[in-house]
Amino acid sequence: MEAKSIIRRNAYAAWASMALLFGVYAWLWYRAEGPAGGQDSWNHFLYARWAPFHSELLLDQWGKPLFTLLALPFAPMGIDGLYALNMLATLCTAWLGYMTARRLGLRNPWMFIPLFGLQPLVLANVHSALTEPSNALMLVAIVYLLASRRLAAAAVLGSFLPFMRTEGFILLGAMFLFLWVRSRARYAWHAGIGTLVFAVLGALVSGDWAWIVRQNPYVKQEVEKRFDPGHGGFWHYAEAQREIWGPLVSVLVMASLVWVLVYVFSRMKKKTPRELSQMALWLWWPLFLSFFLAHSWVWYSGTYGSHGLLRVFVVVAPLAAFLAHYSLHRLMIMDVAILNRILKVGVLLALLLTAYPGAHFPYPWESKSPISGYAGASTVQQGLDFIQREGLLDSQAGSTPLLVHQLPELNAELDFDPWASPDQAKSYYMWSIDKRPGQDWMPKGTVLLWDNFHARRDAPMGLHELRALGKYQELAYFPSDIDSVYDVRIFLKTQP
């Protein structure tokens, strides 16, 4: 009877926690001016929006094939559809993590929900069209299957991780370790199914049997060296723990390492293995640590287009929550009633109070937008207004001039297809301009909207390079009141 009462109380607490998360995320959606992730979010939306018209986009490794497929039914609703997808994915991750914690016998399993959902980085990126929230859901589903001893199903699902995000190859390696330790190496071959499926599909469509390597955007970045992604200290992500996991979860994660080492010492003394500690030792920590070390290395070495972005750690946010929960579990099994009550209330309050500043968001009672729109939106709009006022894109002699720019958001707002055939194209990205002497194929009358941030960084097309082409006349200049990096200039191609 007592066990049923505990289960019922935990279920009520879980539903209350889910309602809290939904309220926090709904407030964020209502107050945000744009998506987290900026132009990357708009780009992922464009892939899902136009994939039904260009089937090859379903295999594009920049768009992430599995995410594009998942986003297809949501894209007809516009960018809001992908906001809904990521909000749903985050809430489902929280719930499935709770179910996993319950299955593993963690004390107060409902606590996984705020430990995951109120991490600053999760809060900062739930309102987006990015791939990380869906990847987090996929990862927690794998952990749930492994906790349920459904090893073959977990291995098959894990085999598709690299096609949600490229780091999936790293996570797959850590999963191999778990399967091997569990003496279930016979399931390891299942973990290659997803890669094999996509490798064959990609080869058949592209005709390149090395497609899976050659078309990987991060490998291409290393080969082509089109831009400098920058680099920094090896401990960049550890030093940013306030914005990633938040101080409380970070402390609990490190405490879990101590508990795991204590468990290892007990096993050396031939004590009975414990399932929960086995999961922390052979699954959660290897997955978490391999992901952390890999990203720390690529940022330190300045390779694979890292940019030192923090948001990638949304992928392993469920693992941080499991490890933090494991630490709380070890404290709670001491069965000090007053300590357990203080821990539950204190943890929830601490998460709520630190999540917002960690995500650089105002608290709900402050009259500020949590996610501001693109700071250069004003000058971009001035540039568009000028183009329309001057009729630069009006049809001439049976054809419509092209608009060339480097802002995926513009294609989304104007409903331009970035992958249209040349005879139907209305827009190209600025990286399409061939800067080699005599090789610029853009037709006369092409209109360029050059912004001093994305065009210079992503194309890359510096102002001096554009002027050096000698075929583009500058028509207008719109300086930003905020920073010159948001300046916009309008050019017209006057020579074929």
C-alpha positions, 0 to 999 in steps of 0.5 A: 500500500505504501509503495502505491502511495509513493508511486501516486505522489511521484506521478502527481509531482511529475505532472505538476513539473511538466505543467511548470515546464510547459508554462515556462516554455509557453511564456518564452514563446509568447515573449520571444522576438525570434528563434534561438540560433538565429539564421541556423534556425531559419536554415533548418526551417528552409530545409524542411519547407522545401524538401517536398520539392527537392527530395535530395534535401532529405539526404543533405548532411548540413540540414541533418537528414533525420531532423529534416524528415522529422520536421517535414509535417511541421514545416507547413505551419511556418517557423512556428511549426518547428517551434512546436516541434522543439517544444514538444521534443523537449517536453517529451525528453523530460517525460521519458527521462522521468520514466527512465528514472522511475524504471531504474529506481531513482528516488523521487524520479519526477525530479529529472523533469526540472533537472533537465528542463530548467538547465539554462541551455535547454531553456535558452534553445527550446524556442528554435528550429535547431536540431539539438532538442530532437537529438536530446529526445533521441538520446534519452529514448536510447537510455530508456531502452537500455534501462529496459534491457531492450538492447537490440532496439537501443542499438538500432535507434542509436545507429541513426544518431549521426544523421540527427547530428554528426556528433552521433558517431561519438555517442555511438562509440560510447554506446558500444562500450556499454554493450561490450561491458554488458557482454552483449557484443552480439548486439553491436552490429545493430549499431551500424544499421543506420549508417549503412542505410544512409550510406547506401541511399546517399551513394545511390542518389549522388553516385558517390560511394564516399558520400557519407564522408565527402558530403559531411559539412564538417569534413568539407570545412577541413578540406576546403578551409572556406572560413576560420571558425576560430579556436579557444581554450580547452576548458572553454565549455567547463568555464561556461557551466553557468550558461550550460548546466547551471551551477547546481546541476554542475555541482551535482554532476561532479558529485556523481563522479565521486559517487561513481568512484566510490562504487568502483572501489566497492566493486574492487572489494567484490561487493554486489554490483548495483544496476543504477551505479552500473548505468552511471559508470558504463553509460552516462559518464562515457556518453557525457565525457566523450561528448565533452572532450570531443567538443573541447578538443575541436574548439581548442584545435580550431577544427571542424567549424566548431565556433565554440557554440554552447548550444551543442550541449543541449544534446547531452543535457539529459545525461547531465540531469541523470548524473545530477539525479544520481547524486541526489539519489545517493543523498536521499537513500540516507533516509533523513526525512527533513533533508529529503524535503529540503533537497526537493524544495531547495533544488527546484527553487535553485533551478528556477532562480538560476536558469533565467540568468544562466540563459541570459533571459529576464525573469518572467515578471520583467518586461523584456523579451527573452530572445531578441530578433536579429539586431540588424533587422532594421537595416536589412528592412531598410535595404528591402524597402529601398529595393522594392521602392526602386522596383529593382526586382520588377520583371524585365523582358520576361525575367525577374532579377535575382536577389543575392544575400546571405540571410536564410531568414529573408528566404523564409519571409519572402517564401523564396526557394533557395534550391530552385532550378536556375530558370525558376530561381528568385534568390541565391546566397552570396557564396554562389558568386564565383570570385575568380576573374571572369567567372562571375555567372550572375546575370546583369541586373542581379540585386545584392543585399550585402550585410556586414555580418553574415555576408562577410562571415558566412559567404565569405564576401568582404566589402573590398572583395565585392568591390574588386569584382568591378561589375557591381554598382553600389546604390545605397548604404544603410548604416546601423545605429547599433554597430557597424557590423549590422550595416547594409549596402545595396548593389546592382550588377551593371555588367554581364 
